[in-house]
Amino acid sequence: MKHIDEYRDPKLVSRLVEEIGKKSAGYWTIMEICGGQTHSIMRNGIDQLLPPNIKLVHGPGCPVCVTPLETIERALCVAAMPGVILTSFGDMLRVPGSEKDLFMARSEGADVRIVFSPLEALQIARDNPDKEVVFLAVGFETTAPANAMAVRQAAREGIANFSELVSQAMVPPAMRAILSAPGNRVQGFLAAGHVCAIMGWEDYEPVAEEFCVPIVPAGFEPVDLLEGILEVVEMLEGGRSGVVNAYGRVVSREGNCVARRVMHEVFEVADRPWRGIGVIPASGLVLRREYERFDAEKRFSVGHIAPLESPLCRSGEVLQGHLTPTDCPAFGRECTPQSPLGATMVSSEGACAAYFRYHRNPFVS
């Protein structure tokens, strides 16, 4: 298939791996910020092809993984209320709360439905005017425009029984938090191609300048990722920082201007808690005052819920690149995909799930 097969070409992969080996004299730690990239790296064994002086660590770019525990608990609380239909993308239903997940809530009688778009949730609200329909709106800048569009459409149509439980995050502030944290070892980034397709790369330029690091938007196929890694290595070896786009067939500097406009019309920037990490200033999006009537947290008065994480789960350190999943004592023991302690073992983009799925697990043969 066009734009698939040629980016999985074994000859191109071998050539790029050889080039990375030739160009890399120093020891470099590169973070792929995106969980989708992490899974592609694990699935294709890219980390095992690289020379030993190039280390990949995994960042907080899995939207399910960084959705705060309190958001999950608020969703569970709302779902248990009479007359409520809670809608969500499917991967959110298995994210563990303090005692249960949304699948368990559904088995107990809550009306929890999987949707593939917030506009599908809005249609459920149209079809069920006697019910309160809530969409669990999570994700990074990739999902924010569609989530904003659903709210704007509900406002235009006067659909009063629709609301969103918002947990939107932004990538550049997370990069800042990682780079400024004590003990940081990240020297360069692969940025998520799909996020940059929406937002462009303008917002990454101040980060690259402030911390003197290379940031390279990259895709998800083996050739995409290796081209991105090669670009980062060349910049590190040359002492250069800045943003260089390695995903030109999808990403432009300005991004998708229409999507950005809708997002900024409905949402505004706010401080946001990240699961396992804590509050990162100006890293989230919340509904603007003119749209706050669609804010499920306020509508159902669940903002006070603040549960505690499992003390065994070290996913926050994994998300910041301080640990690989197998460094966590609970990995593959107390924490498995069947009995996860944290979202990184549940999500289809979680680093712990990737290590477990692709047999990077020293406890399971």
FENZI-V711802 format. One record per run of one state. SS is the DSSP state (h for helix, s for strand, l for the rest). FROM is the first residue (numbers start at 1). LEN is the number of residues. If there is no record, write none. Layout:
SS_FROM_LEN, SS_FROM_LEN
This chain:
l_1_4, h_5_4, l_9_1, h_10_14, l_24_4, s_28_7, h_35_10, l_45_1, h_46_4, l_50_4, s_54_8, l_62_1, h_63_4, l_67_2, h_69_11, l_80_4, s_84_5, l_89_1, h_90_3, l_93_9, h_102_6, l_108_3, s_111_4, l_115_3, h_118_10, l_128_4, s_132_8, l_140_1, h_141_17, l_158_4, s_162_8, l_170_1, h_171_10, l_181_7, s_188_5, h_193_7, l_200_2, h_202_10, l_212_2, s_214_5, l_219_3, h_222_16, l_238_4, s_242_2, l_244_13, h_257_10, s_267_8, l_275_3, s_278_10, l_288_1, h_289_6, s_295_1, h_296_4, l_300_15, h_315_5, l_320_5, h_325_3, l_328_3, s_331_1, l_332_3, s_335_1, l_336_7, h_343_3, l_346_5, h_351_7, l_358_8
